[in-house]
Amino acid sequence: MKKEILEILKNNKNSFISGEELSNKLGVTRTAIWKYINILKEEGYKIESISRKGYKLVEEPDILSREELLIELKLSRFVDDIYYFDKVDSTNSFAKKLALEGAKEGTIILSNEQTGGRGRLGRVWISPPCSSISMSLILKPSIRPWDAAKITEITAAAVAIAIEKVTNLDVNIKWPNDIIIQNKKVCGILTEMGAELDNINYVIVGIGINVNIDEFPDEIKEVATSLKKVAGKEISRKEIVINIVREFEKLYYNFIETGSLKETVEICKRKSATLGKTVKIINKSETIIAEAVDINDEGELLVRKENGEIISVISGEVSV
Ligand code: BT5
């Protein structure tokens, strides 16, 4: 009911709608309407109420509620359902649990705060309350397990474009999973999957973004930045999330339906912070120093080794 009331208020933003009209439209009492209006006000929505005129939405807070996002993304082809938590250990861990219980592709999990946010290889991802985005997408693509790395690139391209659209900042992608601005990390992506030998059961894409963080802990303050720090002003988390989903679904369905990564690769190349640099590739068995020369149509990084040989890298640790 809260979602329906909010949707009507948003559609009539800055004009009054009477309690009677709301109660007729939604088939509930005016007291019930009043109760939900008060809940919305407590959440930060500025709603004017004048007797005989009704209610008018004047200002919306930057909150990532399920209702708010479902309304904004109702035309999305991708979104099936949205879970929103105030606090969770890790949205990726929660998404995995849901995926195993049968959640559909297009289920999105968001949390205002993570207490056990994870990076790759068991590393810690710091996601403080109110100022970061922690989100995970559940995907159930019919692709081969070795193609799952492409999902990371699709996500990186989508996040880069979404951040640029909302902030106008110049964003770069550090292959394969970091989004950086002015050489500092603003977003990390963690792709995990449940698969059999030749069949994927689910893919979870986790996205962590530093949006309005003012200060970072000592361990990461040299390497991390936030959108607010670079833009010099608060950035709407809601706008970023909405734009990520919109950009992601374009690139994702394009890949799923045509098998082509063309658009994603084009974005990853254009925004690359890796190409042309000397990189260190750390695999389980060896460390290679090489020059990053290209990203091929499959999204693999092509590097030239010191002996001139060019090899492709599918995923792994790459440091510039
Ligand atoms: C990543 O790992 O960059 C993937 C981060 C994915 C986080 C999302 S949040 C939603 C979802 N749920 C989760 O539990 N995780 C995902 P990696 O490339 O391994 O980088 C981790 C390293 O980045 C750490 O070892 C720190 O050095 C650094 N780091 C940690 N928190 C950071 C932050 N907030 N901003 C920038 N760097 C950070």
Boltz pocket constraint, residues with backbone or C-beta under 6 A from the ligand:
constraints:
  - pocket:
      binder: B
      contacts: [[A, 89], [A, 90], [A, 91], [A, 92], [A, 93], [A, 114], [A, 116], [A, 117], [A, 118], [A, 119], [A, 120], [A, 121], [A, 123], [A, 124], [A, 125], [A, 126], [A, 127], [A, 133], [A, 134], [A, 135], [A, 136], [A, 177], [A, 178], [A, 185], [A, 186], [A, 187], [A, 188], [A, 189], [A, 190], [A, 205], [A, 206], [A, 207], [A, 208], [A, 209], [A, 210], [A, 219], [A, 220], [A, 223], [A, 224], [A, 225]]
      max_distance: 6.0
